[in-house]
Amino acid sequence: MPKQLFQPGTPKPPNSGRKKGTGNKATIAARVAERNADPADVLIDLYSDPKEDSGIRLRAAAEILQYIHPKKRSIEQRFVDGEGNDREWLDLASVRAYMQAIPDA
């Protein structure tokens, strides 16, 4: 059986638990509802509020980033050769080899 971290009846350690004034999901949802605001505006407010917990501010910054810069995705690369054949290249080496095999026009 694992050893208990705290014995029943002992007081909580100082500075344990949630800090006073830290917002929770209900507080944030109420803030959005009362302003009838865009979620991006609320995220910006959370990020710029120095009273907020640093973890909440960091998550807000990460969420704001999605509005500014789109997520990168892989893009399928295709090439149509001189005969009109649609070719799919899996690596850059095969593209280079094909391009070197083509005589200069």
C-alpha positions as CSV (number, residue, x, y, z in Angstrom):
1,M,0.0,0.0,0.0
2,P,1.4,3.4,-0.9
3,K,2.5,5.7,1.9
4,Q,0.1,8.6,2.5
5,L,1.5,12.1,1.9
6,F,-0.5,13.7,4.6
7,Q,-1.7,12.1,7.7
8,P,-5.4,12.7,8.7
9,G,-5.8,15.5,11.2
10,T,-2.6,17.3,10.2
11,P,-3.0,20.9,9.0
12,K,-2.5,21.9,5.3
13,P,1.0,23.1,4.4
14,P,1.2,26.9,4.0
15,N,0.6,28.2,0.4
16,S,-1.1,25.0,-0.7
17,G,-4.2,25.0,-2.8
18,R,-5.6,27.5,-5.3
19,K,-4.5,31.1,-4.8
20,K,-7.1,33.6,-3.8
21,G,-8.6,35.5,-6.7
22,T,-7.6,32.9,-9.4
23,G,-10.3,32.6,-11.9
24,N,-12.0,29.2,-12.7
25,K,-14.1,28.1,-15.7
26,A,-17.2,29.6,-14.3
27,T,-15.6,33.0,-13.7
28,I,-14.2,33.1,-17.2
29,A,-17.6,32.0,-18.7
30,A,-19.3,34.8,-16.7
31,R,-16.8,37.3,-18.0
32,V,-17.6,36.3,-21.6
33,A,-21.4,36.4,-21.0
34,E,-21.4,39.8,-19.3
35,R,-19.4,41.4,-22.1
36,N,-21.0,39.5,-24.9
37,A,-17.5,39.7,-26.3
38,D,-15.5,37.9,-28.9
39,P,-13.5,35.0,-27.3
40,A,-10.3,36.4,-28.8
41,D,-10.9,39.7,-26.9
42,V,-11.4,37.7,-23.6
43,L,-8.2,35.8,-24.2
44,I,-6.3,39.0,-24.8
45,D,-7.7,40.4,-21.6
46,L,-6.6,37.3,-19.7
47,Y,-3.1,37.4,-21.2
48,S,-2.6,41.0,-20.4
49,D,-3.9,40.9,-16.8
50,P,-0.9,40.7,-14.4
51,K,-3.2,39.5,-11.6
52,E,-4.0,36.2,-13.4
53,D,-2.1,33.1,-12.7
54,S,0.9,32.6,-15.0
55,G,-0.4,29.2,-16.2
56,I,-3.7,30.8,-17.4
57,R,-1.8,33.7,-19.0
58,L,0.4,31.2,-20.9
59,R,-2.6,29.1,-22.1
60,A,-4.3,32.3,-23.2
61,A,-1.2,33.4,-25.2
62,A,-1.1,30.0,-26.9
63,E,-4.8,30.2,-27.8
64,I,-4.4,33.8,-29.1
65,L,-1.5,32.6,-31.3
66,Q,-4.0,30.4,-33.3
67,Y,-5.9,33.6,-34.3
68,I,-2.7,35.3,-35.5
69,H,-0.8,32.5,-37.2
70,P,-2.4,29.4,-38.7
71,K,-1.2,26.0,-37.7
72,K,1.2,24.5,-40.1
73,R,0.1,21.4,-42.0
74,S,1.8,19.1,-44.4
75,I,1.0,19.8,-48.0
76,E,1.0,17.1,-50.6
77,Q,3.4,17.9,-53.4
78,R,2.6,16.9,-57.0
79,F,4.5,17.5,-60.2
80,V,3.3,17.2,-63.8
81,D,6.1,16.0,-66.0
82,G,6.7,16.9,-69.6
83,E,4.4,14.2,-70.9
84,G,1.5,15.4,-68.7
85,N,1.9,12.6,-66.2
86,D,0.9,13.5,-62.7
87,R,3.7,12.3,-60.4
88,E,3.8,12.3,-56.6
89,W,7.2,12.8,-55.0
90,L,8.0,11.4,-51.7
91,D,11.4,13.0,-51.2
92,L,13.5,15.8,-52.6
93,A,16.2,13.4,-53.9
94,S,13.8,11.8,-56.4
95,V,12.8,15.2,-57.7
96,R,16.4,16.3,-58.2
97,A,17.2,13.0,-60.0
98,Y,14.2,13.5,-62.3
99,M,15.1,17.2,-63.0
100,Q,18.8,16.3,-63.8
101,A,17.6,13.6,-66.2
102,I,15.7,16.1,-68.3
103,P,17.8,17.5,-71.2
104,D,18.1,21.3,-71.3
105,A,15.7,22.9,-73.7
